[in-house]
Amino acid sequence: MNVVLKLYATLSDYLPQGAHDNRIEITIDEDETVGSIIARHHLPEKLVHLVLVNGAYVQPHDRATRRLAAGDHLAIWPPIAGG
Protein backbone atom coordinates (compact mmCIF):
# COMPACT_ATOMS: atom_id res chain seq x y z
CA MET A 1 0.00 0.00 0.00
CA ASN A 2 1.08 3.58 -0.53
CA VAL A 3 1.41 6.47 1.92
CA VAL A 4 2.81 9.96 1.55
CA LEU A 5 5.92 10.80 3.56
CA LYS A 6 6.61 14.48 4.18
CA LEU A 7 9.82 15.62 5.87
CA TYR A 8 10.39 19.24 6.76
CA ALA A 9 13.36 21.55 7.39
CA THR A 10 16.64 19.65 7.89
CA LEU A 11 14.85 16.29 7.75
CA SER A 12 14.16 16.82 4.04
CA ASP A 13 17.77 15.72 3.45
CA TYR A 14 16.62 12.19 4.37
CA LEU A 15 13.98 11.93 1.64
CA PRO A 16 14.71 9.31 -1.03
CA GLN A 17 15.52 10.26 -4.59
CA GLY A 18 12.50 11.31 -6.54
CA ALA A 19 11.02 13.42 -3.76
CA HIS A 20 9.84 16.91 -4.54
CA ASP A 21 8.31 19.65 -2.42
CA ASN A 22 9.43 17.81 0.76
CA ARG A 23 7.24 14.79 -0.01
CA ILE A 24 7.25 11.41 -1.67
CA GLU A 25 4.79 8.57 -2.03
CA ILE A 26 6.26 5.37 -0.61
CA THR A 27 5.12 1.77 -0.60
CA ILE A 28 4.87 0.13 2.81
CA ASP A 29 3.76 -3.22 4.21
CA GLU A 30 0.44 -3.42 6.05
CA ASP A 31 2.15 -4.08 9.38
CA GLU A 32 4.53 -1.09 9.23
CA THR A 33 4.32 1.55 11.91
CA VAL A 34 5.31 5.19 12.13
CA GLY A 35 8.38 4.03 14.06
CA SER A 36 9.42 1.51 11.43
CA ILE A 37 9.21 4.15 8.70
CA ILE A 38 11.30 6.53 10.79
CA ALA A 39 13.88 3.76 11.22
CA ARG A 40 13.79 2.72 7.56
CA HIS A 41 14.65 6.27 6.47
CA HIS A 42 17.40 6.56 9.11
CA LEU A 43 15.89 9.65 10.70
CA PRO A 44 17.90 10.61 13.79
CA GLU A 45 15.73 10.23 16.89
CA LYS A 46 16.84 13.59 18.26
CA LEU A 47 15.57 15.28 15.07
CA VAL A 48 12.16 13.58 15.02
CA HIS A 49 10.07 15.99 17.06
CA LEU A 50 6.61 16.68 15.67
CA VAL A 51 4.95 13.68 14.00
CA LEU A 52 1.52 13.90 12.40
CA VAL A 53 -0.59 11.31 10.61
CA ASN A 54 -3.28 12.99 8.53
CA GLY A 55 -2.84 16.11 10.64
CA ALA A 56 -3.22 14.32 14.01
CA TYR A 57 -0.31 14.38 16.46
CA VAL A 58 1.31 11.03 17.28
CA GLN A 59 2.81 10.91 20.77
CA PRO A 60 6.41 9.59 20.97
CA HIS A 61 5.32 6.53 22.98
CA ASP A 62 2.72 5.63 20.30
CA ARG A 63 5.02 5.78 17.29
CA ALA A 64 6.25 2.20 17.61
CA THR A 65 2.70 0.83 17.46
CA ARG A 66 0.82 3.38 15.32
CA ARG A 67 0.09 1.66 12.02
CA LEU A 68 -0.65 3.45 8.79
CA ALA A 69 -3.42 2.88 6.26
CA ALA A 70 -3.33 3.27 2.50
CA GLY A 71 -3.37 6.92 1.51
CA ASP A 72 -2.23 8.23 4.91
CA HIS A 73 0.04 11.27 5.08
CA LEU A 74 2.93 11.01 7.54
CA ALA A 75 4.55 14.39 8.23
CA ILE A 76 7.62 14.86 10.43
CA TRP A 77 9.32 18.04 11.66
CA PRO A 78 12.54 18.51 13.63
CA PRO A 79 12.61 20.73 16.71
CA ILE A 80 12.40 24.35 15.64
CA ALA A 81 13.49 27.34 17.67
CA GLY A 82 13.32 30.97 16.92
CA GLY A 83 11.67 34.13 17.80
C-alpha positions as CSV (number, residue, x, y, z in Angstrom):
1,M,0.0,0.0,0.0
2,N,1.1,3.6,-0.5
3,V,1.4,6.5,1.9
4,V,2.8,10.0,1.6
5,L,5.9,10.8,3.6
6,K,6.6,14.5,4.2
7,L,9.8,15.6,5.9
8,Y,10.4,19.2,6.8
9,A,13.4,21.5,7.4
10,T,16.6,19.7,7.9
11,L,14.8,16.3,7.7
12,S,14.2,16.8,4.0
13,D,17.8,15.7,3.5
14,Y,16.6,12.2,4.4
15,L,14.0,11.9,1.6
16,P,14.7,9.3,-1.0
17,Q,15.5,10.3,-4.6
18,G,12.5,11.3,-6.5
19,A,11.0,13.4,-3.8
20,H,9.8,16.9,-4.5
21,D,8.3,19.6,-2.4
22,N,9.4,17.8,0.8
23,R,7.2,14.8,0.0
24,I,7.2,11.4,-1.7
25,E,4.8,8.6,-2.0
26,I,6.3,5.4,-0.6
27,T,5.1,1.8,-0.6
28,I,4.9,0.1,2.8
29,D,3.8,-3.2,4.2
30,E,0.4,-3.4,6.0
31,D,2.2,-4.1,9.4
32,E,4.5,-1.1,9.2
33,T,4.3,1.6,11.9
34,V,5.3,5.2,12.1
35,G,8.4,4.0,14.1
36,S,9.4,1.5,11.4
37,I,9.2,4.2,8.7
38,I,11.3,6.5,10.8
39,A,13.9,3.8,11.2
40,R,13.8,2.7,7.6
41,H,14.6,6.3,6.5
42,H,17.4,6.6,9.1
43,L,15.9,9.7,10.7
44,P,17.9,10.6,13.8
45,E,15.7,10.2,16.9
46,K,16.8,13.6,18.3
47,L,15.6,15.3,15.1
48,V,12.2,13.6,15.0
49,H,10.1,16.0,17.1
50,L,6.6,16.7,15.7
51,V,5.0,13.7,14.0
52,L,1.5,13.9,12.4
53,V,-0.6,11.3,10.6
54,N,-3.3,13.0,8.5
55,G,-2.8,16.1,10.6
56,A,-3.2,14.3,14.0
57,Y,-0.3,14.4,16.5
58,V,1.3,11.0,17.3
59,Q,2.8,10.9,20.8
60,P,6.4,9.6,21.0
61,H,5.3,6.5,23.0
62,D,2.7,5.6,20.3
63,R,5.0,5.8,17.3
64,A,6.2,2.2,17.6
65,T,2.7,0.8,17.5
66,R,0.8,3.4,15.3
67,R,0.1,1.7,12.0
68,L,-0.7,3.5,8.8
69,A,-3.4,2.9,6.3
70,A,-3.3,3.3,2.5
71,G,-3.4,6.9,1.5
72,D,-2.2,8.2,4.9
73,H,0.0,11.3,5.1
74,L,2.9,11.0,7.5
75,A,4.5,14.4,8.2
76,I,7.6,14.9,10.4
77,W,9.3,18.0,11.7
78,P,12.5,18.5,13.6
79,P,12.6,20.7,16.7
80,I,12.4,24.3,15.6
81,A,13.5,27.3,17.7
82,G,13.3,31.0,16.9
83,G,11.7,34.1,17.8
